[in-house]
């Protein structure tokens, strides 16, 4: 874990040095848990958005996108339950004066036990080799069985306490498990208290209760209040989805771990409206579809796992997370929730407007059920960066830092590098840049020795480097170098568009998602 924490520090340092992420308001000593995306970070972020949008909206004819306002009528948040129930259970350590989410302390304790199980399984796998039976080992090994039962017992107590809002029960569980503060190492805990996460502000020039509105804590409600607008104007038929990418705001007290948990963040959400009774079929469908979307990036299938929620939200009848193995361990990357008809019925009640769909096949009207997929864009950014960041030892004994970002997501798809800054090579390089830059983001770089430029492109994740030399002027060929393999080949300038398309076009990454 310490090595992984070092990797996170390296990623943070690399992000700042190369223009991916800067601390916000840094010249004023920064603002906790807020970050600015730099020139390369904003490109990568936009490319992740595009990958999600194309996969979610463009290749599904029954899913459309909207962009709802951040400010909404305050009754929206009363109806959704956020005013009364959008809380985190917080606990303080009296010695370190640090505040923690009580549920996260418990989940991290469970994860430590889970890691013990995996170590035991790995030992068994090494001992028995090809004859190893994973399921049988987990069911019969005394240490694994004991720790599995321990996890079940903790999860059961945790679920009962959280669902009953039994804060004393949550504290007692932390004490019984002898969980210590990571900073002070002590078990000197305060009571557990609930803290509402919404930011409030004033609308207009007169302060008072009537003008209090909230910065949205999630983007989903903007979709629900527009359900009928989209359905009628788009002539949508059940089942159909509404997608949205947008900012959300939560007054996180325990905001740390770089961009993993911030107070201002971006969500990529899709609400899929289905017939009542069919929600579990679609819940399973979207679990599989979303896992496929993540794994299609090629970051490594072993980096993902599903985790069913211990405590269901008040609106859900099923919920799970796709967790990713960040440098800090497995953490939530995306949530898939079966939200039932809770949201639309609540908005019907509070607005007095009917939010129903007339189903011509059934010849009846009903409030649709909803299956939600919601992925944090900033967390997705960190996942891509974590998998991509590699410090490689080369055959000649030297080292290089390379970002093996999936090519379609890379900030620059190719770099044009004139070998020297004279003899007409810069002019020819600019000519090639113009040929490619309308379709792809291309960087032109003529400073320093060619080897140093290759290293710089490796460090920012550029998949292809195109070197223009004296032979280019003779036969219109260039040297193209692959970031990952470092192999070089001589190709005609006329082939460059095809080479880049095969490597880094949207088609190259989306093709596998549309195969049955």
MOURCOR-V306022 format. One record per residue. PHI is phi as a letter, one per 30 degrees, with the letter a starting at -180 (none if undefined). D_CENTER is the distance of its C-alpha to the mean C-alpha in Angstrom with 1 decimal. Layout:
BEGIN
<<PHI D_CENTER> <PHI D_CENTER>>
END
This chain:
BEGIN
<<none 21.0> <d 22.9> <d 22.4> <d 18.6> <d 18.9> <d 21.0> <d 18.4> <d 16.0> <d 19.1> <d 19.7> <d 16.2> <d 16.8> <d 20.3> <d 19.5> <d 17.0> <d 19.8> <d 22.6> <c 21.3> <i 19.9> <c 16.1> <b 15.7> <c 18.7> <d 19.4> <d 20.2> <h 24.0> <d 24.8> <d 28.4> <c 28.8> <i 27.3> <i 23.8> <b 22.2> <e 20.4> <i 16.6> <b 16.5> <b 15.7> <c 16.7> <d 15.2> <d 18.2> <d 19.8> <d 17.7> <d 14.4> <d 15.0> <d 15.9> <d 12.8> <d 10.6> <d 13.1> <d 13.0> <d 9.4> <e 10.5> <d 13.6> <d 12.4> <d 10.6> <d 13.8> <d 16.2> <d 15.0> <d 14.9> <c 17.8> <d 20.0> <c 20.5> <b 21.0> <d 24.2> <c 23.8> <b 20.5> <b 20.9> <c 18.9> <b 19.9> <b 19.3> <d 20.6> <d 22.0> <d 20.3> <d 23.7> <b 25.0> <e 28.2> <e 28.2> <d 29.4> <e 26.1> <d 24.6> <d 27.8> <d 27.5> <d 23.8> <j 24.8> <d 22.7> <d 26.0> <c 27.4> <b 24.6> <c 21.4> <b 22.0> <c 20.8> <d 23.5> <c 24.2> <b 26.7> <c 28.3> <c 30.0> <d 33.5> <d 34.0> <d 30.9> <i 30.4> <c 26.6> <c 24.8> <b 22.3> <d 20.6> <d 23.0> <d 20.7> <d 18.4> <e 21.6> <d 22.6> <d 19.3> <d 19.5> <d 23.2> <d 22.5> <d 20.1> <d 23.0> <d 25.3> <d 22.9> <d 22.9> <d 26.7> <d 26.8> <d 24.9> <d 27.2> <d 30.2> <d 29.0> <d 28.6> <d 32.1> <d 33.4> <d 31.9> <d 33.5> <d 36.8> <c 37.2> <i 35.7> <d 35.9> <d 37.5> <d 34.6> <c 33.6> <e 30.1> <d 30.6> <d 34.2> <d 33.4> <d 30.8> <d 33.4> <b 36.4> <d 35.5> <e 36.7> <d 34.1> <d 31.2> <d 32.8> <d 33.5> <d 30.0> <d 28.6> <d 31.1> <d 30.2> <d 26.5> <e 27.7> <d 30.1> <d 27.6> <d 25.1> <d 28.1> <d 29.4> <d 26.0> <d 25.4> <d 29.0> <d 28.9> <d 25.7> <d 26.8> <d 30.2> <h 28.9> <d 31.1> <d 30.0> <d 33.0> <d 32.0> <d 28.6> <d 30.4> <d 33.0> <d 30.4> <d 29.0> <d 32.6> <d 33.7> <d 31.0> <h 32.1> <d 28.6> <c 29.2> <d 27.6> <d 25.7> <d 27.6> <c 31.1> <i 31.2> <c 33.1> <c 32.9> <d 34.3> <c 32.0> <d 32.6> <d 32.3> <c 29.0> <b 28.5> <c 26.2> <b 24.6> <d 23.5> <c 20.3> <d 21.3> <d 22.5> <c 25.9> <a 27.9> <c 31.2> <c 31.8> <i 34.9> <c 37.6> <c 38.8> <d 37.1> <k 37.3> <e 35.7> <d 36.2> <c 34.1> <d 31.1> <b 27.8> <b 24.2> <d 21.1> <d 18.8> <d 16.6> <a 14.6> <c 14.9> <d 16.3> <d 19.8> <d 20.3> <d 20.0> <d 22.4> <d 25.0> <c 25.0> <e 25.3> <d 29.0> <e 28.8> <d 26.5> <e 28.3> <d 31.7> <d 31.2> <c 29.2> <h 31.5> <d 28.6> <c 29.6> <d 28.0> <d 25.6> <b 23.4> <b 20.0> <b 19.0> <c 15.7> <a 14.6> <c 12.2> <a 13.3> <d 13.5> <b 13.9> <b 15.8> <b 16.4> <d 19.2> <d 17.5> <d 20.5> <c 18.7> <c 16.1> <a 15.7> <i 13.9> <i 13.3> <d 10.2> <d 8.6> <b 10.8> <b 12.6> <d 15.2> <b 14.2> <b 10.6> <b 9.3> <c 8.3> <c 8.6> <b 11.1> <b 14.0> <c 17.0> <c 19.4> <c 23.0> <b 25.2> <d 28.7> <e 29.3> <j 29.7> <c 27.4> <d 24.1> <d 23.8> <d 24.4> <d 21.5> <e 19.3> <d 19.9> <d 19.6> <d 16.1> <e 15.0> <d 16.5> <d 15.4> <d 11.6> <d 12.1> <d 14.2> <d 11.8> <d 9.4> <d 12.7> <d 14.3> <d 12.7> <i 15.0> <d 13.1> <k 15.1> <e 15.3> <d 16.3> <d 12.9> <c 11.8> <a 13.7> <c 14.2> <b 15.2> <d 17.5> <d 17.6> <d 20.7> <c 21.4> <d 20.8> <d 20.2> <d 23.5> <c 22.6> <c 21.2> <c 23.3> <a 20.5> <a 16.9> <b 14.6> <c 11.2> <c 9.6> <c 9.5> <b 8.7> <d 11.6> <d 10.6> <e 13.9> <c 14.3> <j 14.3> <d 12.5> <b 10.1> <d 8.1> <c 4.7> <b 6.2> <c 9.8> <c 12.8> <b 15.8> <c 19.4> <d 20.4> <h 24.1> <c 26.1> <e 25.6> <d 24.0> <d 26.5> <d 29.4> <d 28.6> <d 28.6> <e 31.8> <d 33.4> <d 32.6> <c 33.2> <i 36.1> <c 34.8> <d 34.4> <b 31.0> <b 32.1> <b 32.1> <d 35.5> <c 35.1> <d 38.0> <d 37.8> <c 38.3> <h 40.3> <a 38.7> <c 36.3> <a 33.4> <d 30.4> <d 27.5> <d 25.0> <b 21.3> <c 18.4> <c 15.0> <c 11.6> <b 8.9> <c 5.1> <d 4.1> <d 4.6> <d 5.7> <d 3.5> <d 2.6> <e 6.2> <d 7.2> <d 6.6> <d 8.6> <d 11.0> <d 11.6> <d 12.7> <d 14.5> <d 16.4> <b 19.8> <c 23.2> <c 25.7> <c 29.4> <c 31.4> <e 34.7> <d 36.8> <j 35.5> <d 33.4> <b 29.7> <b 26.9> <c 23.4> <b 21.4> <c 17.8> <d 17.5> <d 14.8> <e 15.0> <e 17.9> <d 16.8> <c 13.9> <e 16.3> <e 17.5> <c 21.1> <d 22.1> <a 25.4> <c 27.7> <c 31.4> <b 33.6> <d 37.4> <e 39.1> <b 41.4> <c 41.8> <a 45.1> <i 47.2> <i 45.4> <d 42.1> <e 40.0> <d 41.5> <d 40.7> <d 37.1> <d 36.7> <d 38.1> <d 35.5> <e 32.7> <d 34.1> <d 34.2> <c 30.4> <d 28.8> <d 28.9> <c 26.6> <b 24.4> <d 23.4> <c 26.0> <c 27.0> <c 30.6> <b 31.6> <b 35.3> <c 35.4> <i 36.2> <d 37.2> <e 35.4> <d 34.1> <d 32.6> <d 30.9> <e 29.4> <d 27.9> <d 26.5> <d 24.8> <e 23.5> <d 22.0> <c 20.1> <i 19.0> <d 21.6> <d 22.2> <b 25.9> <c 28.7> <c 31.9> <c 35.0> <c 38.1> <b 41.4> <d 45.1> <d 45.0> <e 42.6> <d 45.5> <d 47.8> <b 46.0> <i 42.7> <c 40.5> <b 37.7> <c 36.0> <c 32.4> <c 30.3> <d 27.2> <e 24.7> <d 23.9> <c 27.4> <i 29.3> <d 31.8> <b 33.8> <b 35.7> <c 38.1> <b 37.4> <d 38.9> <e 37.4> <d 37.7> <d 35.2> <d 32.4> <e 30.8> <d 30.7> <d 29.4> <d 26.4> <d 25.8> <d 25.9> <d 23.5> <b 21.0> <d 21.6> <d 19.2> <e 21.8> <d 21.4> <c 17.8> <d 18.2> <e 21.5> <d 20.4> <d 18.4> <c 21.7> <d 23.9> <d 25.1>>
END
